[in-house]
Amino acid sequence: MAVIKTSFTLRLNLIDHAKIRKIAEGENRSMTNMIETLVKEKIKKYEKEN
């Protein structure tokens, strides 16, 4: 089954961008995959608490 995804523009300051890139490289992920993973983790935490 295909996963339907949407795209959008995300603006980050240079420091946050560099930090996410560093984390992504350490986990052998792309920036996009890292951001998607972080968002999913935050959603899961929110849903567990609410």
Backbone as a printed PyTorch tensor [residue, N CA C, xyz], in Angstrom:
tensor([[[ 0.8440, -1.1780,  0.0000],
         [ 0.0000,  0.0000,  0.0000],
         [ 0.8950,  1.2480,  0.0000]],

        [[ 0.6180,  2.1530, -0.8740],
         [ 1.4190,  3.3660, -0.9900],
         [ 1.1370,  4.3190,  0.1670]],

        [[ 2.1860,  4.9810,  0.6010],
         [ 2.0480,  5.9880,  1.6430],
         [ 1.9400,  7.3410,  0.9590]],

        [[ 0.8920,  8.0670,  1.2730],
         [ 0.7000,  9.3900,  0.6930],
         [ 1.3550, 10.4010,  1.6180]],

        [[ 2.2430, 11.1960,  1.0600],
         [ 2.9450, 12.2090,  1.8380],
         [ 2.7060, 13.5720,  1.2280]],

        [[ 2.8640, 14.5750,  2.0490],
         [ 2.7610, 15.9460,  1.5850],
         [ 4.0920, 16.6400,  1.8130]],

        [[ 4.3440, 17.6890,  1.0830],
         [ 5.5830, 18.4330,  1.2730],
         [ 5.2550, 19.8730,  1.6460]],

        [[ 6.1980, 20.5070,  2.3160],
         [ 6.0380, 21.9000,  2.6960],
         [ 7.4180, 22.5090,  2.9050]],

        [[ 7.4540, 23.8190,  2.9800],
         [ 8.7090, 24.5210,  3.2080],
         [ 8.9340, 24.6720,  4.6970]],

        [[10.1410, 24.3790,  5.1210],
         [10.5150, 24.5210,  6.5250],
         [11.7180, 25.4400,  6.5990]],

        [[11.5900, 26.4950,  7.3590],
         [12.7050, 27.4310,  7.5190],
         [13.3150, 27.2180,  8.8930]],

        [[14.6210, 27.0080,  8.9210],
         [15.3520, 26.8220, 10.1690],
         [16.4810, 27.8410, 10.2390]],

        [[16.8080, 28.2490, 11.4600],
         [17.9920, 29.0920, 11.5680],
         [19.2150, 28.2090, 11.3410]],

        [[20.3200, 28.8220, 11.0240],
         [21.5180, 28.0750, 10.6360],
         [22.0160, 27.1420, 11.7360]],

        [[21.9110, 27.5570, 12.9810],
         [22.3980, 26.7320, 14.0920],
         [21.5540, 25.4700, 14.2300]],

        [[20.2260, 25.6120, 14.2130],
         [19.3580, 24.4360, 14.3190],
         [19.5570, 23.5060, 13.1240]],

        [[19.7060, 24.0770, 11.9360],
         [19.9400, 23.2710, 10.7350],
         [21.2170, 22.4520, 10.8890]],

        [[22.2720, 23.0900, 11.3510],
         [23.5500, 22.3960, 11.5310],
         [23.4420, 21.2900, 12.5690]],

        [[22.7020, 21.5390, 13.6470],
         [22.5470, 20.5300, 14.7020],
         [21.7710, 19.3250, 14.1940]],

        [[20.6840, 19.5770, 13.4790],
         [19.9060, 18.4620, 12.9310],
         [20.7300, 17.6830, 11.9230]],

        [[21.4720, 18.3880, 11.0780],
         [22.3270, 17.7130, 10.1000],
         [23.3570, 16.8300, 10.7970]],

        [[23.9470, 17.3190, 11.8840],
         [24.9410, 16.5530, 12.6380],
         [24.3090, 15.2930, 13.2320]],

        [[23.1250, 15.4340, 13.8130],
         [22.4160, 14.2830, 14.3840],
         [22.0960, 13.2810, 13.2730]],

        [[21.5980, 13.7810, 12.1430],
         [21.2380, 12.9110, 11.0160],
         [22.4530, 12.1440, 10.5100]],

        [[23.5720, 12.8290, 10.3620],
         [24.7910, 12.1610,  9.9050],
         [25.2170, 11.0760, 10.8820]],

        [[25.0920, 11.3450, 12.1770],
         [25.4600, 10.3680, 13.1980],
         [24.5900,  9.1240, 13.1690]],

        [[23.3640,  9.2700, 12.6670],
         [22.4380,  8.1420, 12.5740],
         [22.3190,  7.6290, 11.1420]],

        [[23.1960,  8.1180, 10.2630],
         [23.2100,  7.7170,  8.8550],
         [21.8420,  7.9250,  8.1980]],

        [[21.2620,  9.0990,  8.4300],
         [19.9620,  9.4500,  7.8690],
         [20.1050, 10.7150,  7.0310]],

        [[19.1270, 10.9260,  6.1770],
         [19.0570, 12.1990,  5.4620],
         [18.4290, 13.2270,  6.3970]],

        [[18.5870, 14.4960,  6.0520],
         [17.9510, 15.5560,  6.8380],
         [16.4350, 15.3620,  6.8530]],

        [[15.8750, 15.0650,  5.7000],
         [14.4250, 14.8730,  5.6140],
         [13.9670, 13.7400,  6.5100]],

        [[14.6620, 12.6180,  6.4450],
         [14.2970, 11.4780,  7.2680],
         [14.4530, 11.7980,  8.7480]],

        [[15.4790, 12.5410,  9.1060],
         [15.7010, 12.8900, 10.5010],
         [14.5830, 13.7790, 11.0180]],

        [[14.2090, 14.7790, 10.2440],
         [13.1250, 15.6770, 10.6570],
         [11.8160, 14.9090, 10.7680]],

        [[11.5400, 14.0270,  9.8090],
         [10.3250, 13.2170,  9.8570],
         [10.3140, 12.3350, 11.1100]],

        [[11.4450, 11.7530, 11.4450],
         [11.5590, 10.9070, 12.6300],
         [11.3230, 11.7110, 13.9030]],

        [[11.9090, 12.8870, 13.9800],
         [11.7250, 13.7440, 15.1610],
         [10.2650, 14.1530, 15.3290]],

        [[ 9.6070, 14.4860, 14.2210],
         [ 8.1960, 14.8620, 14.2720],
         [ 7.3470, 13.6810, 14.7350]],

        [[ 7.6120, 12.5030, 14.1940],
         [ 6.8470, 11.3120, 14.5960],
         [ 7.0310, 11.0030, 16.0830]],

        [[ 8.2620, 11.1560, 16.5810],
         [ 8.5280, 10.9170, 18.0030],
         [ 7.7470, 11.8990, 18.8710]],

        [[ 7.7170, 13.1550, 18.4710],
         [ 6.9900, 14.1830, 19.2220],
         [ 5.4930, 13.9030, 19.2040]],

        [[ 4.9550, 13.4940, 18.0570],
         [ 3.5330, 13.1610, 17.9580],
         [ 3.2030, 11.9820, 18.8610]],

        [[ 4.0470, 10.9460, 18.8300],
         [ 3.8220,  9.7700, 19.6660],
         [ 3.8190, 10.1590, 21.1490]],

        [[ 4.7600, 10.9980, 21.5580],
         [ 4.8260, 11.4620, 22.9560],
         [ 3.5870, 12.2490, 23.3160]],

        [[ 3.1640, 13.1460, 22.4350],
         [ 1.9730, 13.9550, 22.6770],
         [ 0.7320, 13.0710, 22.8290]],

        [[ 0.5890, 12.1030, 21.9200],
         [-0.5870, 11.2320, 21.9720],
         [-0.5930, 10.3650, 23.2230]],

        [[ 0.5760,  9.9670, 23.6790],
         [ 0.6550,  9.1540, 24.9030],
         [ 0.2460,  9.9730, 26.1270]],

        [[ 0.6230, 11.2430, 26.1310],
         [ 0.3270, 12.1140, 27.2720],
         [-1.0970, 12.6660, 27.2430]],

        [[-1.7130, 12.6750, 26.0870],
         [-3.0580, 13.2670, 25.9670],
         [-4.0220, 12.1970, 25.5290]]])
